[in-house]
Amino acid sequence: MTASRHPVAGAPPTENPAPTADVAAELARLYPDAHCELDFDSPLQLLVATVLSAQTTDVRVNQVTPELFERYPSARAMAEADQDDLEAILRPLGFFRSKATALIGLGRALTEQHHGEVPGDLASLVALPGVGRKTANVVLGNAFGVPGITVDTHVGRLARRFGWTANVDPVRVERELGELFPPEDWVVLCHRLIFHGRRICVARRPACGECPLAGICPSAEV
């Protein structure tokens, strides 16, 4: 194995980025069923689950949301939730006190500003407490079918490793990826990048020797 050639965040992009069409095609072959791994049945459930997913895993979020959604099925119910009861449900996630407070605030904002419904546009979503562009794009793409690029840690890391960007700022990465791929591919591309980042191209020790993309990836250690 050669010395690490993984790009340093903020360093200039590689002169030979991985070809976008080839990467997209191979990811589609590897992960034809890639999807949002948070369980949800409505835009509200997805919004709440995405907010809760900060600093924890989707698997752990999926373990607590069934009870959460059963006890608090609407924005108004969350707005009126008992703080201690919410904290008890959310305790397995870590940061449960701040997350309970966030859900109550989110429920109030939705109830007071949007009649309890989750808005389907970016500007309204990011105006909600605790909702940034990443969360908003998850909801728009997966609950409303609106094209958006979700730059989480996996998407940002892989975009840099493929040489598509040198930026660490998620908004800039989002903009640059949007220029490389057509809008109709944005949502599924992010799912496939996330799948690949969780399964093969992990942060600390990417499995380049097992990666079908190693031959076209400028950061591959082979």
N, C-alpha and C positions, 0 to 999 in steps of 0.2 A: 504494500500500500504506500502511496506517495504521501508527502506532507500535505496537510490540509489545504485545500484550495477553495474552501467555502468563503464567500465574499464577506468582508467586514461591513457591518451596517454603516452606511454613509460613504463608503468608498465608491470610486467611479465605477460605472457598470462595465461589464466585460465587453471586449470588442467583438466577441462571437457569441451573442445570446442564443439560447436554444430556440429553434424555429417554432413559432407559435402554433402553426397548423399541425406539425408533427407531434408536438406535446399534447395538444388538444385531442388529436386522434388516438394517441396511445392511452391517455387517461380515460377516454370514452371506452376503449377496449377493456382496460383494467377494471373500471368501475361503472359499468353500464347502469347500475341501479343506485348510484350515489344520490343521497337525499339528506334533508335536514334530520339530524339524529335526536332532536328534541321531540318528545311526544306532545301532540296538540290536536284539538278538534275545532278550534276557532281562532280568529286573530287575537282575541284577548288572551287565550291560553298561550299562544306562541309568544306574544309580547312579554307576558309575565315570566315564562320559562327562560326566555333569552336574557331578561334582566337578572334572573337568579343564576344564570350560568357563569357570571363573572367570578373569577377566582375558584372555579370548581369544574367538574366534568359534566358532560351531558348525561352520562349514566347516573350520576348521583342526583341530578336535578329530576330525572325521570322517576327516581325512587320516591321523591317527596311530593311531586305535583298531583298524583291521584288524590291523596287526602286533601291537599290544599284546594284543588278545584271542586271537590265534593263539598267542602265546608264553606267555600267562598266562590260561588259560581259566577258572580257578576262583578262589574266594577264597583257598583254601589256596596255590595257585600264586603269587598276588600276595603273600601273607604271607611266602613263602619266596623271593621274587624277589631277584635281585642288584641292589643299589642302582645301581651304575654302568650296568648294562644297561638298567634302567628309565629312568634319566636320558637315555641315548642315544636311546631311543625317543621320550621326551617333550620333547626339546630344542626342536623347532619351536614348542612352545606357549608358551615363556617360563615363568619361575618353575619350571623343570623339576626342580630339586633338591628344592624344597619339595613339589612335586606327587608326585614319586617317593616321598618319605618318607610323604606322606599316603596313597598307595595301599597301601604296605606296612602301615601302621597300620590302615587300613580292612580290609584282608584278614585281618589278625590278629584284629581285633575280631569280624568275621563268623564266622571259623573257631572262635574260642574261645567266643563267646556265642550263636551262632545256627546252629551246625553247618554253616557255610559258605553258608547261605541268606540272602537279603535279607528282612528282616521286612516285613510288610505293614501296619504301623500307625505312626502319626506319632510316638508316644512312643519306640518302639524305634529308629526311624530317626534322630531328632534326638539320641539318646544315643550314636550312632556318631561316632567322631572325624572332624571335618571336614564333618559333615552338619548343615546348618541347616534351617529351615522351608522355605525356597525349594526346596532340593534335595529334601527329603522330599516336598513336594507334587508336584514333577515326577514322582518315582518312583511315588507313590501314584496319581496321576491317569492316567499313561500306561502303567504296567506292571501295575497292579492294578485299575484302574477305580474307584478311590475318589475321590469328589469332593474337590477341593482347589483353592485359588486360589494361583497362583504369582506372587508380586509381584517381578518382576525390574525392571530399570531402565525397560524399555518400558512395562510395565503400570502402574508407579507414575507415570511421567510422563504417560501418557495419561489416567489416572484424575484427575490434578490438572487437566489441560487441559480435560477434559470437565466439571470442576466437581463431581465426585463425592466428592472429598475434598480437604482442605488438608494432610493429614499427609504426612510424609516417612518416618516409621517404617513399615517393611514390614508388621509385625504389625498395626498399626492400620489400614493400607490394606486388608490382607487381611480384617480384620473388617468394615470398612465396605462393601467390595464384596460380601461375603457377605450383607449385609443388603439389598442392592439387587437381587441376582439369585438365582434358585433354584439349589440345589445341582447339579441335573442339567445346568446350563449353565456351571458354573464352569470346567471344564477346557477346553472348546472356546472359551469366551469369552477365556480367557487366550491361547490360541493365536492367535486372531484379532486381539487387541490387539497381540500381539508382531509378527505379520505386518504390521499397519498401521504400527506404530512403526518397523519396519525398512525399510519401502518408501515411506511417504509422510510420516507424522508423526514425522520424525527429530528428534534432540535439538537440533541447532544451527540448522538452517534448514528447518523443516517446510514441505512443499509445499502450503500452504493453497489456493493457486490451482488445484491439481489435485485437491483432496480432495473427494469426494462428500459428506463430512460437514460441510463448512464452513458450510452453512446452518443447522445446529443446534448447532454447537460454539461455546461462549462465548469460546474463545480464538482463534478463526480470524482471520487477518489477510487480509481481503478488501476 
